[in-house]
Amino acid sequence: MNYRFLLICFIFLLSCEDKRKDILYLKYIKENQQIHLQLKNNTGTDIIFLVPNSLEFSDRKYKSYSTRGSREEYYPMNVYAVINQEQSSKKYQRKLDSVRNAYLVEIGNENFLGDERPGDGHTVLFLKNNDVINVKYNLFIKSVKNLSQSIYSSKFKQNYYPYNKVLKGVYPEGEYLRRFSKLNFGKAKFVAQPVIEDSLVLKLSKKDITN
């Protein structure tokens, strides 16, 4: 009886391990003033996926998803990263841009067409099975408050864009991303969210400011 129980447990663990292998992995790499997203396709098929054009960081001393936005001046330091241009899979990027533009016209926001700033939106990538890609971002660390008379330091955690929640929930840009995710990509499949191996936490102070 004990042997049968151990055998069942062993088979269960193997099945769990197999399921963990059938995913898209994300690993952070920091090099000087750059951050790389190293993504490995371990899904068993070619895939299409999105990466955010901005990486947002929260300050551990404040309860917030990002140190940017409408309350930038509230935080002593703004930390974020912006993707390097020309890294997308152009064929699929054109499809995403077309879906987005059509949706803006549909909801009466055509005035926003062509009004994107660096870091807005998303980049589409195609990755063959078992391949690895590094997506490069430039890191920005800016002081908003006057830090000349004080020494400020904190830990800043990268909060990866929640594609899985956005595609299921009610978000301003969720609809056009949902429409894109349902397109026919041939033999490739759309993957919403990578599995992050380790969180990226940066310990920063006044001496790290880039502006």
PEQUIZI-V319439 format. One record per residue. NEAR is the number of other C-alpha atoms within 12 Angstrom. Layout:
# PEQUIZI-V319439
NEAR
NEAR
This chain:
# PEQUIZI-V319439
7
8
9
10
11
12
13
14
14
14
14
14
14
14
14
13
13
15
15
19
19
23
29
38
30
27
25
32
25
23
13
15
21
24
30
27
40
27
35
33
35
26
29
23
23
27
37
39
38
39
41
33
32
35
42
35
39
33
34
24
21
19
14
23
25
31
35
29
17
11
16
21
16
21
32
32
40
40
44
39
36
32
32
26
20
15
23
30
25
17
17
30
26
18
27
32
26
20
26
32
27
22
25
22
16
14
16
12
15
15
13
17
18
16
14
15
14
20
25
21
29
36
35
33
36
33
34
24
23
20
20
23
27
27
38
32
34
27
32
29
33
27
31
23
20
16
18
14
8
13
18
24
23
24
21
33
29
33
29
33
26
24
29
23
17
20
26
17
15
15
16
16
25
25
25
30
40
28
22
34
32
22
19
15
19
13
16
24
27
35
34
30
27
34
28
24
18
18
19
25
23
28
23
28
25
26
18
23
26
22
14
